[in-house]
Amino acid sequence: MRTRIDYLADKFCFTERNESPRLHRQWQDVLEECRQTEAGPEERLRIALLNVD
């Protein structure tokens, strides 16, 4: 059985193929902020919830 998966995987990062540029930019901002602050799991979730529509 073959199934098409509409996501591209890069290590632990999943991106929807048809993701809007705005949403893509929001996630990039979240990733950058998490890297800069060396955020833990709960902090990463908080940052994502505050910054992604």
Long-range contacts (C-beta under 8 A, 24 or more apart in sequence): 22-53, 23-52, 23-53, 26-51, 26-52, 26-53, 27-52
